[in-house]
Amino acid sequence: MIESSAESPPVIKVCKNCKTKLPGNALIKVVKGTIEDLSCCNLGNLLFVPSGDPCITRRSNKYSSQRAIVYKWNSLRKRNERKGVLVAARAFHKAKNECIKDEKSRGDISKKLAIKREVLDQKFIHQFAKKIRCLFPSCPKDREFIISAHACLKYSQRVGRSAFAKDFDREAISLSVRAHIRHEETNYNSHLFGGLTKKEARLKVQGNVEKIFKYWKLKGK
């Protein structure tokens, strides 16, 4: 493992081979608790490429016959975190030149992929809404789209983004509908603003939530 010692525990870093005291920002190789200067382990000729540009990193790794991953100690989280790679300078410059040449085409591809993901996401939200309407035929008109859009909001970690929701699991859909009823069809939010905890507010409106939930499940409205 190659490690940046800048945030390592406050101990003196000394190469086991050349006995050189290493500066705080030195890149070092750590093997079973022993430390080596990069020059002593035949890595001193490599160039450090920081994380941040996946294309340059990927191509640099591809063209470099010798490479190593660089980690940095995070004293707050008590763990090593990946910070970049060491590669041959020639490989890095070749990778950089390639990335400059095809930057526009790669940008166009990224845009197309983003549009495709958005289309697929909207398709999933629509399918989720259709499933809500199927299971809750008596819910108000177009309410299924409101519930679905809220439950399936990107990066929200709501139930609509969960793995079992993507299989249109009944329980996931029911949880989404109950949450909507709680917030939109009862005075749950008022209880929260009044100082009740979430648990206390839920208990206050539980009866009304279940009543509306069962009514929406009825057919032939």
KAURFEN-V357339 format. One record per residue. SS is DSSP state (a for helix, b for strand, c for the rest). D_LAST is the distance of its C-alpha to the last C-alpha in Angstrom with 2 decimals. Layout:
# KAURFEN-V357339
ss:SS d_last:D_LAST
ss:SS d_last:D_LAST
This chain:
# KAURFEN-V357339
ss:c d_last:66.49
ss:b d_last:67.53
ss:b d_last:66.90
ss:b d_last:67.28
ss:a d_last:69.15
ss:a d_last:68.24
ss:a d_last:65.78
ss:c d_last:67.24
ss:c d_last:68.48
ss:c d_last:71.73
ss:c d_last:74.30
ss:c d_last:77.15
ss:c d_last:76.38
ss:b d_last:79.39
ss:c d_last:79.54
ss:c d_last:80.78
ss:c d_last:82.90
ss:c d_last:84.60
ss:c d_last:84.18
ss:c d_last:83.08
ss:b d_last:81.14
ss:c d_last:77.97
ss:c d_last:76.49
ss:c d_last:73.15
ss:c d_last:71.35
ss:c d_last:72.93
ss:b d_last:71.00
ss:b d_last:72.06
ss:b d_last:71.52
ss:b d_last:70.62
ss:b d_last:71.31
ss:c d_last:71.17
ss:c d_last:71.96
ss:b d_last:74.87
ss:b d_last:74.99
ss:b d_last:76.42
ss:b d_last:77.11
ss:a d_last:75.52
ss:a d_last:79.01
ss:a d_last:80.06
ss:a d_last:77.25
ss:c d_last:77.66
ss:c d_last:74.58
ss:c d_last:76.44
ss:c d_last:76.36
ss:b d_last:72.57
ss:b d_last:70.54
ss:b d_last:67.65
ss:b d_last:64.39
ss:b d_last:61.81
ss:c d_last:58.12
ss:c d_last:55.89
ss:c d_last:56.30
ss:a d_last:54.89
ss:a d_last:56.42
ss:a d_last:59.95
ss:a d_last:59.68
ss:a d_last:58.46
ss:a d_last:61.17
ss:a d_last:63.88
ss:a d_last:63.16
ss:a d_last:63.30
ss:a d_last:66.72
ss:c d_last:68.35
ss:c d_last:70.11
ss:c d_last:70.47
ss:b d_last:67.63
ss:b d_last:66.35
ss:b d_last:63.29
ss:b d_last:63.94
ss:b d_last:62.31
ss:b d_last:62.71
ss:b d_last:62.63
ss:b d_last:59.97
ss:c d_last:61.56
ss:c d_last:58.40
ss:c d_last:56.18
ss:c d_last:59.15
ss:b d_last:58.59
ss:b d_last:59.87
ss:b d_last:57.72
ss:b d_last:58.26
ss:b d_last:59.93
ss:b d_last:61.19
ss:b d_last:63.56
ss:b d_last:67.25
ss:b d_last:68.17
ss:b d_last:71.25
ss:a d_last:71.90
ss:a d_last:72.28
ss:a d_last:68.87
ss:a d_last:67.25
ss:a d_last:68.89
ss:a d_last:67.95
ss:a d_last:64.32
ss:a d_last:64.34
ss:a d_last:65.84
ss:a d_last:63.25
ss:a d_last:60.40
ss:a d_last:61.91
ss:a d_last:62.27
ss:c d_last:58.72
ss:a d_last:56.94
ss:a d_last:55.29
ss:a d_last:54.04
ss:a d_last:52.69
ss:a d_last:50.91
ss:a d_last:49.33
ss:a d_last:48.16
ss:a d_last:46.67
ss:a d_last:44.72
ss:a d_last:43.38
ss:a d_last:42.34
ss:a d_last:40.62
ss:a d_last:38.64
ss:a d_last:37.76
ss:a d_last:36.56
ss:a d_last:34.41
ss:a d_last:32.82
ss:a d_last:32.16
ss:a d_last:30.70
ss:a d_last:28.27
ss:a d_last:27.32
ss:a d_last:26.67
ss:a d_last:24.50
ss:a d_last:22.40
ss:a d_last:22.15
ss:a d_last:21.29
ss:a d_last:18.39
ss:a d_last:17.14
ss:a d_last:17.44
ss:a d_last:15.44
ss:a d_last:12.47
ss:a d_last:13.07
ss:a d_last:13.32
ss:c d_last:10.65
ss:c d_last:7.72
ss:c d_last:5.72
ss:c d_last:9.08
ss:c d_last:10.01
ss:c d_last:11.18
ss:c d_last:14.51
ss:a d_last:14.74
ss:a d_last:15.51
ss:a d_last:18.69
ss:a d_last:19.83
ss:a d_last:19.51
ss:a d_last:21.25
ss:a d_last:23.99
ss:a d_last:24.80
ss:a d_last:24.85
ss:c d_last:26.86
ss:c d_last:29.35
ss:c d_last:32.78
ss:c d_last:35.35
ss:c d_last:33.06
ss:c d_last:33.23
ss:c d_last:29.58
ss:a d_last:27.60
ss:a d_last:26.43
ss:a d_last:30.14
ss:c d_last:30.97
ss:c d_last:32.16
ss:c d_last:29.43
ss:a d_last:26.72
ss:a d_last:28.40
ss:a d_last:27.64
ss:c d_last:23.91
ss:c d_last:24.35
ss:a d_last:21.25
ss:a d_last:23.12
ss:a d_last:23.96
ss:a d_last:20.42
ss:a d_last:19.32
ss:a d_last:22.30
ss:a d_last:21.40
ss:a d_last:17.90
ss:a d_last:19.48
ss:a d_last:22.22
ss:a d_last:20.01
ss:a d_last:18.12
ss:a d_last:21.58
ss:a d_last:23.11
ss:a d_last:20.48
ss:c d_last:18.35
ss:c d_last:21.28
ss:c d_last:24.93
ss:a d_last:26.26
ss:a d_last:28.31
ss:a d_last:29.84
ss:a d_last:31.02
ss:a d_last:32.67
ss:a d_last:34.37
ss:c d_last:35.48
ss:c d_last:37.47
ss:c d_last:35.42
ss:c d_last:35.59
ss:a d_last:32.59
ss:a d_last:32.71
ss:a d_last:32.90
ss:a d_last:30.09
ss:a d_last:27.78
ss:a d_last:28.63
ss:a d_last:27.88
ss:a d_last:24.26
ss:a d_last:23.54
ss:a d_last:21.72
ss:a d_last:19.31
ss:a d_last:18.81
ss:a d_last:17.95
ss:a d_last:15.58
ss:a d_last:13.49
ss:a d_last:14.10
ss:a d_last:12.75
ss:a d_last:9.53
ss:a d_last:9.02
ss:a d_last:9.89
ss:c d_last:7.23
ss:c d_last:5.79
ss:c d_last:3.77
ss:c d_last:0.00
